[in-house]
């Protein structure tokens, strides 16, 4: 069974940085996708970043391009979301998602709060 555990959320000031971690088990990165989503209260869940294997292709939402970076641990099993120059609009619950074919698994989410 695929299992995702997210961590790294917290509270930061505008302009600050956080790195989210998605620890994965139950699979090996091959022909699959890792994605980060976020959802703010009262808002729809938004796709933030995608990492596709093989090849480590990445895609980002326009709102985070140049500020967020999705990457993976080449030794262990983890996917990261480095978030720089955070703004209040980035405040949300962030979720990690794994997909291979029809198999989709979500993490539990980690809260990111950006405020002065």
TIMI-2910 file (N, C-alpha, C, CB; in pm, 1 decimal, decimal comma, always signed):
<rs>
+----------+----------+----------+----------+----------+----------+----------+----------+----------+----------+----------+----------+------+
!      n_x !      n_y !      n_z !     ca_x !     ca_y !     ca_z !      c_x !      c_y !      c_z !     cb_x !     cb_y !     cb_z ! resn !
+----------+----------+----------+----------+----------+----------+----------+----------+----------+----------+----------+----------+------+
!    +83,9 !   -117,4 !     +0,0 !     +0,0 !     +0,0 !     +0,0 !    +89,0 !   +124,5 !     +0,0 !    -95,7 !     -0,6 !   +121,7 !  Unk !
!    +58,2 !   +218,3 !    -87,7 !   +131,0 !   +343,7 !    -92,9 !    +92,2 !   +428,8 !    +26,7 !   +103,3 !   +418,6 !   -225,1 !  Unk !
!   +193,2 !   +490,0 !    +89,0 !   +169,3 !   +572,3 !   +206,1 !   +253,7 !   +698,1 !   +196,7 !   +200,4 !   +494,9 !   +335,6 !  Unk !
!   +192,2 !   +812,4 !   +221,5 !   +258,9 !   +941,5 !   +216,4 !   +245,0 !  +1010,5 !   +350,7 !   +201,3 !  +1029,3 !   +103,8 !  Unk !
!   +354,9 !  +1065,5 !   +399,9 !   +355,1 !  +1139,6 !   +525,4 !   +419,7 !  +1274,4 !   +501,0 !   +429,3 !  +1061,5 !   +637,7 !  Unk !
!   +345,2 !  +1380,8 !   +525,9 !   +391,9 !  +1516,0 !   +500,2 !   +435,8 !  +1583,2 !   +628,7 !   +283,2 !  +1598,0 !   +432,5 !  Unk !
!   +533,5 !  +1671,1 !   +615,5 !   +582,6 !  +1747,2 !   +728,8 !   +650,2 !  +1873,6 !   +677,4 !   +680,2 !  +1662,8 !   +814,6 !  Unk !
!   +686,8 !  +1961,5 !   +768,4 !   +762,0 !  +2080,6 !   +733,5 !   +682,5 !  +2209,0 !   +732,5 !   +822,3 !  +2062,4 !   +602,8 !  Unk !
!   +552,5 !  +2200,2 !   +750,2 !   +472,0 !  +2320,3 !   +754,5 !   +497,4 !  +2399,3 !   +881,3 !   +325,6 !  +2285,7 !   +743,3 !  Unk !
!   +445,9 !  +2520,0 !   +883,6 !   +462,5 !  +2605,8 !   +998,6 !   +420,3 !  +2746,9 !   +967,1 !   +605,1 !  +2603,6 !  +1046,1 !  Unk !
!   +457,0 !  +2837,7 !  +1055,4 !   +424,6 !  +2979,0 !  +1040,5 !   +550,2 !  +3058,6 !  +1009,3 !   +357,0 !  +3033,0 !  +1167,3 !  Unk !
!   +541,0 !  +3142,4 !   +908,0 !   +653,1 !  +3226,8 !   +868,3 !   +602,9 !  +3365,8 !   +833,9 !   +728,6 !  +3165,5 !   +749,0 !  Unk !
!   +694,1 !  +3460,6 !   +833,5 !   +662,1 !  +3596,3 !   +791,3 !   +670,2 !  +3608,1 !   +639,5 !   +756,8 !  +3697,3 !   +857,9 !  Unk !
!   +601,5 !  +3704,8 !   +582,1 !   +615,9 !  +3727,6 !   +438,1 !   +762,4 !  +3743,1 !   +399,0 !   +537,1 !  +3851,8 !   +395,5 !  Unk !
!   +798,6 !  +3680,5 !   +287,9 !   +936,5 !  +3680,6 !   +243,3 !  +1018,5 !  +3564,9 !   +295,8 !  +1000,5 !  +3806,7 !   +282,5 !  Unk !
!   +963,7 !  +3490,5 !   +390,4 !  +1033,4 !  +3378,0 !   +447,9 !  +1026,6 !  +3254,1 !   +360,9 !   +978,1 !  +3348,0 !   +582,3 !  Unk !
!  +1087,7 !  +3146,3 !   +410,7 !  +1096,2 !  +3021,4 !   +336,1 !  +1059,1 !  +2903,2 !   +423,2 !  +1235,9 !  +3002,6 !   +279,4 !  Unk !
!  +1008,7 !  +2799,8 !   +359,0 !   +981,9 !  +2671,5 !   +421,5 !  +1013,0 !  +2561,5 !   +321,9 !   +835,1 !  +2662,4 !   +470,5 !  Unk !
!  +1049,6 !  +2444,3 !   +373,1 !  +1064,6 !  +2326,9 !   +288,3 !   +973,4 !  +2217,6 !   +339,4 !  +1211,3 !  +2278,8 !   +284,6 !  Unk !
!   +878,9 !  +2178,8 !   +256,4 !   +788,3 !  +2071,0 !   +289,1 !   +846,9 !  +1938,3 !   +244,6 !   +651,9 !  +2093,8 !   +225,0 !  Unk !
!   +822,0 !  +1835,3 !   +323,7 !   +870,6 !  +1701,6 !   +293,0 !   +754,0 !  +1605,7 !   +282,3 !   +970,0 !  +1653,7 !   +399,5 !  Unk !
!   +757,2 !  +1522,6 !   +180,7 !   +661,5 !  +1414,2 !   +164,5 !   +739,6 !  +1283,4 !   +164,9 !   +577,4 !  +1430,6 !    +32,8 !  Unk !
!   +736,3 !  +1212,9 !   +276,0 !   +800,5 !  +1082,9 !   +285,6 !   +709,3 !   +977,2 !   +225,6 !   +834,8 !  +1048,9 !   +432,3 !  Unk !
!   +764,3 !   +894,6 !   +137,8 !   +682,8 !   +798,7 !    +63,6 !   +727,8 !   +656,9 !    +93,0 !   +690,0 !   +826,4 !    -87,0 !  Unk !
!   +633,1 !   +564,9 !    +89,2 !   +660,9 !   +423,5 !   +106,1 !   +561,0 !   +343,8 !    +23,7 !   +655,0 !   +382,7 !   +255,5 !  Unk !
!   +595,5 !   +219,4 !     -4,5 !   +506,5 !   +132,5 !    -78,5 !   +525,8 !   +135,2 !   -229,2 !   +368,0 !   +168,1 !    -47,3 !  Unk !
!   +622,0 !   +211,9 !   -277,5 !   +648,1 !   +217,2 !   -420,5 !   +789,5 !   +268,3 !   -443,7 !   +544,7 !   +306,8 !   -492,6 !  Unk !
!   +835,1 !   +250,5 !   -565,6 !   +963,2 !   +302,8 !   -610,6 !   +937,6 !   +395,2 !   -728,2 !  +1061,5 !   +188,1 !   -649,3 !  Unk !
!  +1004,4 !   +509,5 !   -727,6 !   +984,7 !   +605,1 !   -835,5 !  +1023,3 !   +543,6 !   -968,9 !  +1065,8 !   +732,3 !   -810,1 !  Unk !
!   +928,4 !   +533,6 !  -1058,4 !   +952,0 !   +485,2 !  -1193,8 !   +871,5 !   +571,5 !  -1290,0 !   +913,6 !   +334,3 !  -1207,9 !  Unk !
!   +762,2 !   +519,5 !  -1337,9 !   +675,0 !   +595,0 !  -1427,2 !   +558,4 !   +651,4 !  -1345,8 !   +623,3 !   +505,4 !  -1544,5 !  Unk !
!   +589,9 !   +751,4 !  -1268,7 !   +490,5 !   +803,2 !  -1178,0 !   +505,3 !   +953,8 !  -1160,4 !   +500,3 !   +733,0 !  -1044,2 !  Unk !
!   +409,1 !  +1008,7 !  -1089,3 !   +402,0 !  +1152,5 !  -1067,0 !   +388,8 !  +1182,2 !   -919,0 !   +285,1 !  +1213,7 !  -1144,2 !  Unk !
!   +459,3 !  +1284,6 !   -875,9 !   +439,0 !  +1340,7 !   -744,0 !   +389,8 !  +1483,6 !   -762,2 !   +569,9 !  +1335,3 !   -658,4 !  Unk !
!   +289,5 !  +1518,9 !   -686,5 !   +232,8 !  +1652,5 !   -696,4 !   +210,1 !  +1712,1 !   -559,1 !   +102,5 !  +1649,5 !   -774,3 !  Unk !
!   +222,6 !  +1842,4 !   -553,2 !   +183,3 !  +1918,4 !   -436,1 !    +61,3 !  +2001,7 !   -470,9 !   +299,1 !  +2007,8 !   -385,9 !  Unk !
!    -39,3 !  +1992,0 !   -386,7 !   -158,1 !  +2073,7 !   -394,4 !   -167,8 !  +2159,6 !   -269,7 !   -283,7 !  +1986,8 !   -411,4 !  Unk !
!   -250,2 !  +2261,7 !   -276,8 !   -279,3 !  +2339,9 !   -158,1 !   -425,8 !  +2381,2 !   -160,2 !   -187,1 !  +2463,8 !   -149,3 !  Unk !
!   -479,0 !  +2403,3 !    -40,7 !   -617,8 !  +2443,4 !    -28,1 !   -630,9 !  +2539,1 !    +89,2 !   -709,9 !  +2320,7 !    -10,1 !  Unk !
!   -674,1 !  +2659,2 !    +58,8 !   -700,7 !  +2758,6 !   +161,3 !   -846,5 !  +2748,6 !   +203,9 !   -667,6 !  +2901,0 !   +110,6 !  Unk !
!   -879,0 !  +2792,7 !   +325,9 !  -1018,1 !  +2787,0 !   +371,8 !  -1112,2 !  +2857,4 !   +274,6 !  -1030,5 !  +2849,8 !   +510,6 !  Unk !
!  -1218,9 !  +2788,2 !   +237,4 !  -1316,7 !  +2845,1 !   +146,8 !  -1276,2 !  +2846,8 !     +1,6 !  -1346,7 !  +2980,7 !   +188,2 !  Unk !
!  -1160,9 !  +2791,1 !    -30,2 !  -1110,9 !  +2789,9 !   -166,9 !  -1101,5 !  +2647,2 !   -219,1 !   -974,3 !  +2858,8 !   -174,8 !  Unk !
!  -1099,2 !  +2634,6 !   -351,7 !  -1081,3 !  +2504,6 !   -414,0 !   -935,9 !  +2460,9 !   -403,3 !  -1125,7 !  +2508,3 !   -560,8 !  Unk !
!   -916,2 !  +2330,1 !   -403,5 !   -781,5 !  +2276,7 !   -400,7 !   -710,1 !  +2311,1 !   -530,9 !   -783,6 !  +2124,4 !   -377,9 !  Unk !
!   -586,4 !  +2358,3 !   -519,1 !   -509,8 !  +2408,9 !   -631,5 !   -383,9 !  +2325,9 !   -650,9 !   -474,4 !  +2556,2 !   -610,7 !  Unk !
!   -357,2 !  +2287,7 !   -775,1 !   -232,5 !  +2220,5 !   -807,7 !   -119,4 !  +2321,7 !   -804,6 !   -240,9 !  +2151,3 !   -945,9 !  Unk !
!    -15,5 !  +2291,6 !   -727,8 !    +96,2 !  +2382,5 !   -710,0 !   +216,6 !  +2341,1 !   -793,3 !   +134,3 !  +2389,7 !   -564,1 !  Unk !
!   +253,9 !  +2212,8 !   -786,0 !   +375,2 !  +2167,2 !   -852,6 !   +364,4 !  +2020,0 !   -885,4 !   +498,5 !  +2193,6 !   -765,8 !  Unk !
!   +430,4 !  +1979,4 !   -994,1 !   +431,7 !  +1841,3 !  -1039,6 !   +574,2 !  +1797,9 !  -1068,8 !   +343,4 !  +1824,0 !  -1164,0 !  Unk !
!   +607,7 !  +1677,5 !  -1026,6 !   +735,3 !  +1614,2 !  -1059,4 !   +704,2 !  +1480,6 !  -1124,5 !   +826,1 !  +1596,2 !   -932,0 !  Unk !
!   +749,5 !  +1461,9 !  -1248,6 !   +723,3 !  +1340,6 !  -1324,1 !   +850,1 !  +1259,6 !  -1341,9 !   +663,0 !  +1374,1 !  -1459,5 !  Unk !
!   +840,7 !  +1129,7 !  -1317,6 !   +952,2 !  +1037,8 !  -1339,1 !   +912,0 !   +933,5 !  -1442,7 !   +994,9 !   +969,6 !  -1206,1 !  Unk !
!  +1006,6 !   +885,5 !  -1526,0 !  +1147,4 !   +927,1 !  -1525,2 !  +1168,6 !  +1062,3 !  -1591,4 !  +1232,6 !   +823,1 !  -1594,9 !  Unk !
!  +1286,5 !  +1117,8 !  -1569,1 !  +1324,5 !  +1242,9 !  -1630,9 !  +1315,7 !  +1362,8 !  -1538,6 !  +1240,5 !  +1266,4 !  -1748,9 !  Unk !
!  +1242,3 !  +1349,9 !  -1429,6 !  +1228,7 !  +1457,8 !  -1331,0 !  +1178,4 !  +1586,7 !  -1393,6 !  +1361,5 !  +1483,2 !  -1262,6 !  Unk !
!  +1081,2 !  +1573,5 !  -1480,7 !  +1018,3 !  +1691,8 !  -1538,4 !   +933,5 !  +1761,1 !  -1433,3 !   +932,7 !  +1654,5 !  -1661,0 !  Unk !
!   +934,1 !  +1892,1 !  -1435,5 !   +859,8 !  +1969,6 !  -1336,8 !   +768,3 !  +2070,4 !  -1403,8 !   +955,4 !  +2040,7 !  -1242,2 !  Unk !
!   +659,2 !  +2099,9 !  -1335,0 !   +566,4 !  +2203,4 !  -1376,2 !   +515,7 !  +2273,6 !  -1252,3 !   +449,6 !  +2145,0 !  -1459,2 !  Unk !
!   +484,4 !  +2402,0 !  -1267,5 !   +441,5 !  +2482,5 !  -1154,5 !   +322,7 !  +2568,3 !  -1192,1 !   +555,5 !  +2569,5 !  -1104,1 !  Unk !
!   +241,5 !  +2595,8 !  -1093,0 !   +137,6 !  +2694,9 !  -1110,8 !   +201,6 !  +2831,4 !  -1134,0 !    +43,3 !  +2698,1 !   -988,9 !  Unk !
!   +136,1 !  +2912,9 !  -1213,4 !   +191,2 !  +3044,6 !  -1243,4 !   +217,5 !  +3125,9 !  -1116,8 !    +96,9 !  +3120,6 !  -1334,8 !  Unk !
!   +135,0 !  +3108,0 !  -1017,2 !   +146,2 !  +3187,0 !   -895,9 !   +270,8 !  +3155,8 !   -814,1 !    +25,5 !  +3165,9 !   -811,8 !  Unk !
!   +335,0 !  +3041,5 !   -840,4 !   +451,6 !  +3002,6 !   -761,2 !   +577,9 !  +2989,0 !   -843,9 !   +424,5 !  +2873,4 !   -690,7 !  Unk !
!   +570,3 !  +3007,3 !   -973,5 !   +688,4 !  +2995,5 !  -1058,4 !   +796,4 !  +3093,3 !  -1013,8 !   +651,8 !  +3020,0 !  -1205,6 !  Unk !
!   +918,3 !  +3042,2 !  -1005,8 !  +1030,1 !  +3123,8 !   -962,4 !  +1047,2 !  +3130,2 !   -813,2 !  +1015,0 !  +3259,7 !  -1014,5 !  Unk !
!   +948,2 !  +3082,2 !   -737,5 !   +955,8 !  +3085,3 !   -591,7 !   +957,9 !  +2945,6 !   -530,5 !   +839,2 !  +3163,5 !   -535,8 !  Unk !
!   +885,2 !  +2851,7 !   -589,8 !   +874,6 !  +2715,7 !   -537,3 !   +953,2 !  +2619,7 !   -625,1 !   +727,0 !  +2671,8 !   -528,2 !  Unk !
!  +1010,3 !  +2517,4 !   -563,6 !  +1083,3 !  +2414,3 !   -635,8 !  +1044,3 !  +2278,0 !   -581,9 !  +1235,6 !  +2436,0 !   -624,6 !  Unk !
!   +999,7 !  +2189,0 !   -670,1 !   +970,5 !  +2052,1 !   -631,8 !  +1089,8 !  +1965,1 !   -669,9 !   +839,7 !  +2001,2 !   -699,5 !  Unk !
!  +1127,9 !  +1874,9 !   -581,8 !  +1242,0 !  +1788,4 !   -606,2 !  +1223,7 !  +1658,2 !   -529,4 !  +1373,8 !  +1858,1 !   -565,8 !  Unk !
!  +1311,2 !  +1562,4 !   -557,3 !  +1305,1 !  +1435,2 !   -486,8 !  +1440,7 !  +1397,6 !   -430,9 !  +1254,4 !  +1325,6 !   -578,7 !  Unk !
!  +1437,1 !  +1316,2 !   -329,3 !  +1557,0 !  +1260,5 !   -270,6 !  +1600,7 !  +1142,8 !   -356,4 !  +1533,4 !  +1217,7 !   -122,8 !  Unk !
!  +1719,8 !  +1152,3 !   -414,8 !  +1766,1 !  +1048,6 !   -506,9 !  +1810,3 !   +922,0 !   -435,7 !  +1879,6 !  +1101,2 !   -590,2 !  Unk !
!  +1829,8 !   +927,9 !   -305,2 !  +1871,4 !   +811,1 !   -228,5 !  +1752,5 !   +751,8 !   -153,1 !  +1984,2 !   +848,2 !   -130,5 !  Unk !
!  +1692,6 !   +832,6 !    -67,8 !  +1576,3 !   +787,9 !     +4,7 !  +1449,7 !   +805,5 !    -76,8 !  +1564,9 !   +861,7 !   +134,8 !  Unk !
!  +1338,9 !   +790,1 !    -11,6 !  +1209,8 !   +806,9 !    -75,0 !  +1139,7 !   +926,6 !    -13,4 !  +1124,1 !   +679,5 !    -61,1 !  Unk !
!  +1161,6 !  +1040,1 !    -76,5 !  +1099,0 !  +1162,0 !    -28,7 !  +1090,2 !  +1262,1 !   -142,5 !  +1176,9 !  +1221,1 !    +90,1 !  Unk !
!   +988,3 !  +1343,3 !   -137,2 !   +969,9 !  +1453,2 !   -230,8 !   +958,0 !  +1581,0 !   -150,1 !   +844,3 !  +1431,4 !   -321,4 !  Unk !
!  +1018,0 !  +1687,5 !   -201,8 !  +1023,6 !  +1812,4 !   -128,9 !   +957,1 !  +1923,6 !   -207,9 !  +1167,6 !  +1849,0 !    -96,8 !  Unk !
!   +911,7 !  +2022,9 !   -135,9 !   +866,4 !  +2147,0 !   -195,2 !   +936,1 !  +2260,3 !   -122,0 !   +710,9 !  +2161,1 !   -188,2 !  Unk !
!  +1035,5 !  +2318,0 !   -187,2 !  +1104,6 !  +2434,3 !   -132,7 !  +1025,9 !  +2558,4 !   -169,5 !  +1250,7 !  +2443,4 !   -185,1 !  Unk !
!   +986,6 !  +2634,3 !    -69,9 !   +903,9 !  +2751,4 !    -90,1 !   +979,9 !  +2873,4 !    -41,1 !   +768,1 !  +2737,4 !    -17,3 !  Unk !
!  +1010,1 !  +2963,6 !   -132,4 !  +1083,5 !  +3085,2 !   -100,3 !   +997,2 !  +3207,8 !   -127,2 !  +1213,8 !  +3092,5 !   -181,3 !  Unk !
!  +1036,2 !  +3317,7 !    -64,6 !   +965,7 !  +3444,3 !    -82,3 !   +815,5 !  +3427,4 !    -64,3 !   +995,4 !  +3502,3 !   -219,8 !  Unk !
!   +779,4 !  +3367,0 !    +45,9 !   +638,8 !  +3338,2 !    +72,0 !   +559,4 !  +3465,9 !    +94,5 !   +624,9 !  +3246,4 !   +192,7 !  Unk !
!   +435,0 !  +3460,7 !    +53,3 !   +343,0 !  +3571,4 !    +72,8 !   +219,4 !  +3522,4 !   +146,0 !   +304,7 !  +3635,6 !    -61,8 !  Unk !
!   +138,4 !  +3615,7 !   +192,0 !    +16,7 !  +3580,9 !   +263,8 !    -73,0 !  +3491,1 !   +179,2 !    -58,8 !  +3707,3 !   +304,9 !  Unk !
!    -73,1 !  +3512,6 !    +49,1 !   -156,9 !  +3434,4 !    -41,4 !   -115,3 !  +3287,9 !    -50,5 !   -153,8 !  +3495,5 !   -178,3 !  Unk !
!     +1,7 !  +3254,4 !     +1,0 !    +46,8 !  +3115,9 !     +2,0 !     -6,6 !  +3037,6 !   +120,9 !   +197,1 !  +3111,1 !     +1,9 !  Unk !
!    -72,7 !  +3104,3 !   +211,8 !   -128,3 !  +3036,9 !   +328,5 !   -232,0 !  +2933,6 !   +285,5 !   -191,0 !  +3138,9 !   +425,1 !  Unk !
!   -212,4 !  +2809,0 !   +327,9 !   -301,7 !  +2700,9 !   +288,4 !   -257,1 !  +2572,2 !   +355,5 !   -304,7 !  +2684,4 !   +134,6 !  Unk !
!   -342,4 !  +2470,5 !   +346,7 !   -302,0 !  +2335,4 !   +378,3 !   -240,1 !  +2276,3 !   +252,4 !   -422,5 !  +2249,6 !   +429,6 !  Unk !
!   -120,6 !  +2222,0 !   +265,4 !    -49,0 !  +2166,9 !   +151,8 !    -52,8 !  +2015,0 !   +157,1 !    +96,0 !  +2217,4 !   +148,9 !  Unk !
!    -86,5 !  +1953,5 !    +43,7 !   -102,7 !  +1809,5 !    +33,5 !     -9,9 !  +1751,7 !    -71,7 !   -246,9 !  +1774,4 !     +1,1 !  Unk !
!    +49,7 !  +1639,3 !    -40,4 !   +129,6 !  +1562,9 !   -134,9 !    +42,3 !  +1456,8 !   -199,2 !   +252,0 !  +1498,8 !    -65,5 !  Unk !
!    +60,7 !  +1435,6 !   -329,4 !    -15,9 !  +1335,4 !   -401,9 !    +77,3 !  +1250,6 !   -487,0 !   -123,4 !  +1401,7 !   -489,4 !  Unk !
!    +54,0 !  +1120,8 !   -485,7 !   +125,1 !  +1026,3 !   -571,5 !    +28,4 !   +969,5 !   -673,4 !   +190,1 !   +912,7 !   -488,3 !  Unk !
!    +74,9 !   +954,7 !   -796,8 !     -6,2 !   +890,1 !   -899,4 !    +79,9 !   +802,5 !   -989,0 !    -80,0 !   +994,6 !   -983,1 !  Unk !
!    +33,7 !   +679,6 !  -1009,0 !    +88,5 !   +591,7 !  -1110,1 !    -28,5 !   +521,1 !  -1175,6 !   +191,0 !   +490,1 !  -1049,6 !  Unk !
!    -52,0 !   +553,7 !  -1302,7 !   -168,6 !   +501,6 !  -1369,4 !   -294,0 !   +543,6 !  -1296,5 !   -161,2 !   +351,0 !  -1380,1 !  Unk !
!   -374,7 !   +445,8 !  -1260,0 !   -499,7 !   +473,7 !  -1191,0 !   -485,1 !   +484,4 !  -1040,1 !   -598,9 !   +368,0 !  -1223,3 !  Unk !
!   -366,6 !   +459,1 !   -988,4 !   -343,3 !   +462,9 !   -844,1 !   -312,1 !   +605,5 !   -800,2 !   -227,9 !   +367,6 !   -804,6 !  Unk !
!   -394,2 !   +658,8 !   -712,2 !   -375,0 !   +792,9 !   -658,3 !   -379,9 !   +784,8 !   -506,9 !   -482,3 !   +892,0 !   -712,4 !  Unk !
!   -280,5 !   +842,7 !   -443,2 !   -272,4 !   +842,9 !   -297,8 !   -241,1 !   +983,3 !   -249,2 !   -165,7 !   +743,0 !   -248,1 !  Unk !
!   -308,7 !  +1024,8 !   -142,7 !   -289,6 !  +1156,3 !    -82,4 !   -224,0 !  +1145,4 !    +53,9 !   -422,4 !  +1229,0 !    -70,5 !  Unk !
!   -144,5 !  +1245,7 !    +86,0 !    -94,4 !  +1259,3 !   +221,4 !   -197,5 !  +1327,9 !   +308,6 !    +37,1 !  +1336,8 !   +222,9 !  Unk !
!   -163,3 !  +1344,0 !   +435,4 !   -258,4 !  +1400,0 !   +531,6 !   -262,4 !  +1552,0 !   +530,5 !   -224,6 !  +1352,6 !   +669,7 !  Unk !
!   -162,6 !  +1614,2 !   +471,2 !   -155,8 !  +1758,5 !   +464,3 !    -70,0 !  +1818,4 !   +574,1 !   -293,0 !  +1816,0 !   +470,9 !  Unk !
!    -12,0 !  +1933,0 !   +544,8 !    +64,2 !  +2008,9 !   +642,7 !    +32,2 !  +2156,7 !   +624,1 !   +217,4 !  +1982,1 !   +628,6 !  Unk !
!    +10,1 !  +2225,4 !   +734,6 !    -37,1 !  +2363,3 !   +729,5 !    +78,4 !  +2460,5 !   +711,3 !   -114,6 !  +2397,5 !   +856,1 !  Unk !
!    +59,8 !  +2553,8 !   +618,6 !   +153,2 !  +2663,6 !   +597,9 !    +78,5 !  +2794,0 !   +621,7 !   +215,6 !  +2659,5 !   +454,5 !  Unk !
!   +129,6 !  +2873,9 !   +712,9 !    +68,3 !  +3001,9 !   +744,8 !   +171,2 !  +3112,4 !   +728,6 !    +10,5 !  +3001,4 !   +887,9 !  Unk !
!   +139,0 !  +3210,3 !   +646,6 !   +226,9 !  +3323,9 !   +622,1 !   +155,6 !  +3449,2 !   +671,2 !   +265,1 !  +3335,6 !   +470,2 !  Unk !
!   +212,8 !  +3513,9 !   +769,5 !   +150,1 !  +3632,5 !   +826,5 !   +254,9 !  +3721,2 !   +890,0 !    +43,4 !  +3593,9 !   +929,4 !  Unk !
!   +219,4 !  +3848,4 !   +905,3 !   +307,9 !  +3944,5 !   +970,1 !   +294,4 !  +3940,1 !  +1121,0 !   +279,4 !  +4084,3 !   +920,0 !  Unk !
+----------+----------+----------+----------+----------+----------+----------+----------+----------+----------+----------+----------+------+
</rs>
